[in-house]
Amino acid sequence: MTFISISLLIASTLTFVAAASAAKAWAVSENSVSWLFTTLVLYTLGNLIMLRLIREVGMGVALSLSAVIQLVAINIVAFALYDERVSGVQSVGLVLAVMAVALITFGASES
């Protein structure tokens, strides 16, 4: 992956984590329209960044990497800021998801 594609991946992850945090803020608010609007804007921006990343590295790699990195990042935010927890089975699922994307990503370089 190039510097640009890594930068796009980081930017999309940060944008989607911010969007998820805004969505949580909306969920715990009294249906605040401003949080809802912020959530929608951030998710739209994240998807626009993803379109460029797909062009750079391809759909399969871009979406797989993004999905797992977001999965981990959003769970860290959920655990640290919102005191949310996952079950043992869900923890295993998180680990398996990370392993799956690692295999997809590193396996692509062998082709």
DRENKOL-418163 format. One record per residue (C-alpha): x, y, z. Coordinates in steps of 0.1 Angstrom, whole numbers, plus 5000, padded with zeros to 4 digits. Layout:
residues N
XYZ...
END
This chain:
residues 111
500050005000501250354992501450655015498350795000496250475005497450445041496550815047493150755032492650455054493550655085491350945075488350715068488850535101489050855121485950995103483950675109484950665145483851025149480550935131480050635154480650855184478251115171475650835166476150725202475751085213472451105193471250775208471750895244470451245237466851335234466851275196468951585190468751695154472251845155473751505165471751335138472951585112476551555124476351175122475051185087477651435075480551235090479350905075478951065041482451215043483850875054482150705024483550965000487050895014486450525010485550574973488950714967490550434987488750174966490150344935493650324950493749964963490649784950487349714966488149384984491249505001489949855009486649745024488149445043490949655058488549945066485949715082488349555106490349865115487050035122485749735141488749755165488850135167485150175174485249895200488150075218486150395218483050205230485050035258487050345269484550625266481150455269481950175293480449915269481449555270481349245247480748885256483348615254481948485221481948845207485648885218486548565199484648715169486749035171489948835172488948615143487848915122491249075127492948745117490848715086491749055073495348995080495248675059493348865031495749155032499048955034497748685010497148944983500949024982501648654973499648664941
END
